[in-house]
Amino acid sequence: MDLAFGALGDPRRQEIMRLVWSEEMASSAIGGHFDDVSRCAISQHLGMLHREVVQARDSDDRIGIGPLLDAISWTNCVADFSTAI
């Protein structure tokens, strides 16, 4: 979970996640949203997100978002706790 938070701590990676949350996008389309970021940097951001946020879940290489879901669950728990006090 720490790695997922680390990967999502970068504002550009947060924006990439917003862009691809509801639809699949090619890396070139993602890069088109960032005037000041090179294609190489976009590729590095995508690699980091894939390694730290997305993970292979089964023998068919289906992709899951286990670490991201763990991070979301943790933040929801913290939010619930903070509103209870």
C-alpha positions as a Python dict, from the first residue, in 0.01 Angstrom:
ca = {
    (1, 'M'): (0, 0, 0),
    (2, 'D'): (289, 241, 72),
    (3, 'L'): (413, 197, -283),
    (4, 'A'): (69, 276, -424),
    (5, 'F'): (52, 596, -217),
    (6, 'G'): (403, 685, -330),
    (7, 'A'): (313, 636, -695),
    (8, 'L'): (-5, 838, -656),
    (9, 'G'): (174, 1117, -470),
    (10, 'D'): (291, 1278, -793),
    (11, 'P'): (43, 1530, -939),
    (12, 'R'): (107, 1415, -1296),
    (13, 'R'): (40, 1052, -1207),
    (14, 'Q'): (-277, 1163, -1030),
    (15, 'E'): (-387, 1337, -1348),
    (16, 'I'): (-302, 1030, -1556),
    (17, 'M'): (-520, 820, -1325),
    (18, 'R'): (-806, 1069, -1369),
    (19, 'L'): (-768, 1049, -1745),
    (20, 'V'): (-775, 670, -1766),
    (21, 'W'): (-1014, 599, -1479),
    (22, 'S'): (-1323, 562, -1698),
    (23, 'E'): (-1173, 491, -2039),
    (24, 'E'): (-871, 325, -2190),
    (25, 'M'): (-625, 563, -2356),
    (26, 'A'): (-310, 522, -2561),
    (27, 'S'): (5, 665, -2408),
    (28, 'S'): (25, 918, -2693),
    (29, 'A'): (-326, 1042, -2607),
    (30, 'I'): (-228, 1070, -2241),
    (31, 'G'): (83, 1262, -2340),
    (32, 'G'): (-132, 1503, -2541),
    (33, 'H'): (-276, 1632, -2215),
    (34, 'F'): (67, 1743, -2089),
    (35, 'D'): (241, 2016, -2288),
    (36, 'D'): (547, 2021, -2064),
    (37, 'V'): (610, 1645, -2031),
    (38, 'S'): (810, 1438, -2279),
    (39, 'R'): (690, 1107, -2421),
    (40, 'C'): (971, 937, -2230),
    (41, 'A'): (852, 1090, -1903),
    (42, 'I'): (493, 980, -1973),
    (43, 'S'): (623, 629, -2033),
    (44, 'Q'): (809, 639, -1701),
    (45, 'H'): (497, 761, -1518),
    (46, 'L'): (292, 482, -1675),
    (47, 'G'): (556, 227, -1579),
    (48, 'M'): (551, 347, -1218),
    (49, 'L'): (171, 331, -1205),
    (50, 'H'): (174, -17, -1353),
    (51, 'R'): (436, -148, -1110),
    (52, 'E'): (305, 14, -795),
    (53, 'V'): (-70, 55, -846),
    (54, 'V'): (-172, -216, -1092),
    (55, 'Q'): (-69, -576, -1047),
    (56, 'A'): (-118, -911, -1222),
    (57, 'R'): (-381, -1103, -1026),
    (58, 'D'): (-409, -1450, -1178),
    (59, 'S'): (-252, -1705, -1412),
    (60, 'D'): (-436, -1556, -1713),
    (61, 'D'): (-248, -1228, -1659),
    (62, 'R'): (-569, -1044, -1589),
    (63, 'I'): (-487, -706, -1446),
    (64, 'G'): (-622, -589, -1115),
    (65, 'I'): (-593, -281, -904),
    (66, 'G'): (-536, -448, -569),
    (67, 'P'): (-288, -197, -424),
    (68, 'L'): (-507, 94, -532),
    (69, 'L'): (-812, -64, -372),
    (70, 'D'): (-611, -119, -52),
    (71, 'A'): (-515, 249, -51),
    (72, 'I'): (-875, 359, -113),
    (73, 'S'): (-999, 130, 164),
    (74, 'W'): (-742, 272, 405),
    (75, 'T'): (-832, 634, 323),
    (76, 'N'): (-1202, 557, 367),
    (77, 'C'): (-1128, 404, 707),
    (78, 'V'): (-930, 712, 812),
    (79, 'A'): (-1210, 941, 689),
    (80, 'D'): (-1469, 742, 884),
    (81, 'F'): (-1253, 759, 1196),
    (82, 'S'): (-1194, 1133, 1166),
    (83, 'T'): (-1566, 1207, 1135),
    (84, 'A'): (-1644, 988, 1436),
    (85, 'I'): (-1432, 1195, 1675),
}
